[in-house]
Amino acid sequence: MIKTPILSDSQIAEFQRDGYVVCRGAFNTEETDTITTWATEVEELPELPGKQWVFHEESALDGSDLINRIEYISPFHSGFASLTENLRHAAGQLLGDDAVLFKEKINFKMPGGGGFEPHQDSQAGWEVYASNFITAMICIDEATVENGCLEIAAGENKRGLIRGMEPLTANDTSDMNFIAVPTRPGDMVLFDAYTPHRSAPNPTTEQRRVYYATYNRASEGDHIERYYADKRKNFPPDIERDPDREYVYKV
Ligand SMILES: O=C(O)CCC(=O)C(=O)O
């Protein structure tokens, strides 16, 4: 059984100040072991059209094929389906409304896996679905500065959307202070869709898996199916791709 995390008033105040909050030990060892087993189960599911969305990348260490991330998991895994329900409460506390799942994924960041340019999640065109989102990140493997933990710019979410459909430029971030947020398995980080964040590649020999579940206000609609249908047109999972077409990752 995985618990339903409930945020304290001080955690909510921290989020309101910084655009993110780190909840250390949100899940105990037993719960974290369960989530880790589920992540392995998802990784081992057959990769088929119309199922969970698997994206690959090439290792910067040896050129081997790596799993970069797996999205759209809950329809095919009851454990993650229950976890998305558990996380809905904390997301709702920060949204000030009932929360509804918008998207979810596991970022694997295997040895040689790439990092993420500084961006706000809403830059990926999310504003057509809802006005803001809360993402809950659950740490599966220890995330360190060395293997590419999250780095977050506190309070910069107050600027709103800086620019759509491309990551932040060096000019945008020149006066931002990105703080490394190392996490241990079972820690949870919540942030909103305007909070700039980034992470470095993983040059180590250990993988760095983290799970992300993103929610919007239920009063702004349930968009998960439309979101993935829209995304399928421009950036489908690797197994569904037309070999003659070029697909460009934007944000
Ligand atoms: O997992 C990470 O290191 C960062 C992920 C991220 O920023 C994203 O998926 O938008």
The ligand as a Gaussian input file, in Angstrom:
#p B3LYP/6-31G(d) Opt

LIG

0 1
 O       14.351000      14.361000     -15.317000
 C       15.026000      15.372000     -15.467000
 O       16.228000      15.394000     -15.233000
 C       14.387000      16.654000     -15.917000
 C       13.180000      16.377000     -16.691000
 C       12.498000      17.535000     -17.284000
 O       12.831000      18.674000     -17.067000
 C       11.379000      17.287000     -18.167000
 O       11.098000      16.120000     -18.464000
 O       10.726000      18.262000     -18.586000

